[in-house]
Amino acid sequence: MKKFFAIAFIAATLVACNGGGEATPAADTTAATVDTTAAAVDTTAAAADTTAPAADTAK
């Protein structure tokens, strides 16, 4: 009868603790994902206006 109580006590202890000391914690699945795509950058320079008359520098 002592063996039965010992086994029942050990089983109850393992059930009560849920085996938490042996398992590694689960990964956080609620973490936000990071957007690593960069926004498109316009690298074309504005064309200079070459139709304007040149300034008169001769005097």
Summary of the structure (lengths in Angstrom):
residues: 59
radius of gyration: 38.2
end to end distance: 122.3
largest distance: 122.3
contacts: 39
relative contact order: 0.06
helix: 27%
strand: 0%
